[in-house]
Amino acid sequence: MLFDKFQRVPLIERPTPLVPCQMFDDVLIKREDVTAPIYGGNKVRNLEFVLGAAKQQNANSIYTLIPTGSNFSAAIATHGVRHGFDVRLFQMTLAQNEQIRKHESFALAQGAVISKHDGLTAPALALKDAVLFGLTHRQSSFHVTPGASSVLGAMGHARALFEIPEDAVPDYIFVGAGTCGTTAGLLAGIKLRNLKTRVIAVRCAGRSVCNGMRIERLGNKLLRLLESHQRISSQDYNLVEGSGRYGHAPEGFDRIQKSYLDANELELDSTYTSKVILKMQEMKTIWKGGTAIYWHTFSPLANRWGQS
């Protein structure tokens, strides 16, 4: 297999299911919420090869810069600590809501050490702290790119693309885009399999971190690392705007959440997945007539943490 020469920490025991979406005809849901039973979601894919590289370097600790209460904080805390790493999160507050607060509490409960910064200077202060930690612990620490959206992080999603059987290969894949690792990895996987599938990536973060240049650079670095001559260009995907700012629920969130939950018995989140479903509805006249996979990335387990 293409990916076997890279060290991987096996967090995902089996391919995640493809199930019919009851809200749209000719749409399947890729259930990335169940990548791992302890805490799932798409970020577990990123971590398999990233934690593998950290183990290969004999690192004791892993650290990253992160928005307060992100899905990734829950994922890296859960799986990093369970695989023997001291997990350090250097957080900057970009938004606040109940989901964000629960993810932060969940990450702390898993054993992560969190350095928090608020206000306008938060990004600069969090970055400064992260850099100082890396310099002080140079011999024993491993830096994880924000969101683990590195070449190794994207590799996990390219590998996931190989889970789709030939008879289920879609015309379109709809997915939320933040730090772009999932999108870049899926596009690389499509190239590696010589498919014609088009990715519709719904931008859910600021343009400085979520843009076409980043998607193509990351995906093409991965293809070169895997010794493929294929390349990703802007002709292979659409990057479309999601509703609202990062960390803020889109207008109509409660309605779309209830509709999706009633139809599919799955939860949406306010930052990514709800915006993807809204965009699928808006673009229905464009892609209707083709087949699609909706890449369901949200694990609700942190949201449920602390409930009796």
Buried (B, 14 or more C-beta within 10 A) or exposed (E): EBBEEBBBBEBBEEBBEBBEBBBBEBBBBBBBBBBBEEBBBBBBBBBBBBBBBBBEEEBEBBBBBBBBBBBBBBBBBBBBBBBEBBBBBBBBBBBBEEBBEBBBBBBBBBBBBBBBBBEEEBBEBBBEBBBEBBEEBEEEBBBBBBBBBBBBBBBBBBBBBBBBEEEEBBBBBBBBBBBBBBBBBBBBBBBBBEBEBBBBBBBBBEEEBBBBEBBBBBBBBBBEBBEBEBEBEEEBBBBBEBBBBBBBBBEEBEEBBEBBEEEBEBBBBBBBBBBBBBBBEEBEEEBEEEBBBBBBBBBBBBBEBEEE
